[in-house]
Amino acid sequence: ITLSPDGSRFAVAVHGTGGRGGDIWVYDLGRQLLTRFTFEGNVIAPAWSSDSQWIYYSALDPSTHKATLHRKPVTGDREAERLGSPDILFSIEQISKDGRSAFVHLRRDATIVDVDRMDLATGRSEPFLSTPFYEAGAQASPDGRLVAYQSDETGRPEIYVKTSNGSGRFQVSQGG
């Protein structure tokens, strides 16, 4: 579940039944109305634009195990736009305030999950966190200077904070 930045709605990926992948549903808090937002199935990881006008998501291809990045206006008055298709399985963590990039977590091989920063215009990404450990959940602070994320480098999930330029980091949780 992810709350829109304006606090008026939340989006959730609901898993399908009978082997069918999930779709995104949007709940309008003011109208108390749940609406199906996507219809293609195999859709995961909704993320809001900073103005709450767009939802970004990953659409999975079960035959290739790759994902395609899409965005669709919350109004639903247009079809989703396909933004990119990196040659890897990924899902969106957070869209930048300026809407030009996103933190994504991706699986580089069978065991390693890292966090990249993806250019939304090109679909190309560059590593932000790339270690032998599982990293995910990247979220930038409101001013964009710090990024919190989860890593299992201690043998259990812990929360760390790192500067957005990739230098310096510190652990902020204890005991998992």
N, C-alpha and C positions, 0 to 999 in steps of 0.2 A: 504494500500500500504506500502511495506517495501523495502527500498533500500539495495542492497547488500553492505557489508563492503568495497569492492573494487570499488564501485561506477559504475560498468559496467551494472547492471541489476536491475530491480525491480520485485517483486512478488506481486500479488494481488489475493484475493479470489473473484471470480465473481459468484454471485448468479444465480442459474438456473431458468428456467421458468417452468410453469405448475406444481408447487409443488415439482420439483426436486431440490435437494440441489446443492450447488455450487462446483466449482473446482478452482484450483489454475492455474493462467496463469503467464508466465514470459515474460517480455519485455526486449530485449537486446538493450541497448541504442546505441551502436556502429553500429549495423546492422539495427537498427530500425525495429525490428521483434518481433511480439507478438506470443508466442507459448503456446499451452495448455500443462500444466505440469502434472496434475492429471486427472483421468477419472472416479473415483469411485463415485463422487457426495458427498454431505454432508461434504465437507472438508472446514475447516476454519483456520484462524490464521497462515499464513506462517511466519516463522522466519529463518533467515540465520545463518549458522555456521560462525565463525569468519574468516575462510579462503575463504568464498564465494563459497565453493564447494558442500554444502548440503543445502537443504531446509527441515526444520522440520515443521510438521503440525499436527493438530488434525482432526481425522475423526470421525464424529458423527454417532451414531446408533440411528435412530429416534424411534425405538421400545423400547429401554431401556433408552434413554436420557443420555447415557454415551459416553465418548470419548476414542479413542485409539490414542496413540502417534506414529507417523511415521516419517521416514526421507528417503529422496531420493536424489541421486546425481543430481546435476544440469545438467550434461551431458545427463541424461535420459537413460544411457546405462545399467541400472539395475532397477529392480522393487523396489518399496519402501520397507523398512525394518520396521517391527512392533517392536517398542521399549518397549511398556508397555501399560497397560490398567488399570489405577486407577479406583476404583469403584465410580467414580464421574464425573460430567460434568466439563470440563476444556478447556482452550485454552492457547497456548504458548504466552508468552510476549517477552522473550529474551533468547537466548542461551549464556551460559558463554563462555569466551574466550578460556578456555581449553576444551570446548565441553563435559564436564562431568555432567553439571547440567543446569537447565533452570528455569527462573521465569515463573510461570504459574498463571493465575487467574482462580479461580474455585468457583463453586456454592455449598456451603455446604448444603443449604436447599433452600426453595422457595424465601427467601429474602436476605440472606447473601452471599456476594461475597468477597473472600479474596485472598491474594497472598501467594503462597507457593513456596519453592525451591524444584525442583524435580530432583532426581538422574536419569540421562538418561539411565544408565546401568540397573537399577532395576525397574524404573517406580514409585518408592516410593517417597513420598514427605513429607516435614515437613513445618509447618506454618512459614511464614516470617512476614506476617501481618494478624492478626486474631482478628477482633473486631466486634462489632455489626453493623458497617458501611460498605458501598460499597467501596472496594479498588481494583484498577486495574492499568494497564499501567506501571508496574514496569520496569525500565530501569537502568542498572548499568552504572556508569561513566566509561570512557575508562580505568582508572587504577583499577577499581573494588572496590574502597573503599566506594563509596556512591551509593545509589539507590534512584532515583526519582520515585514518584508514585502519583496517584490521589486518593483522599478520599472525601467522602461527610459528614464527621463528623461535619462540621459547618452548615450543612443544604443545602449546595451547593457544587459543585465540586471545590476542591482546590488542588494545587500541594504541595507536601511535599518532603523533602529529609531526608533520614535516613542512618546511617552507615550500611555497608553490613553485619556486625556481629549482627545487630539488635538493637544496643544500640543507644540512642540519636536520636532526629529528630527535624526538624524545618520546618515551613511553608514558602514557597517562592512565593506564589501568594496571591492576595488580591481581594476580591469581586467576586470570582467565575471565 
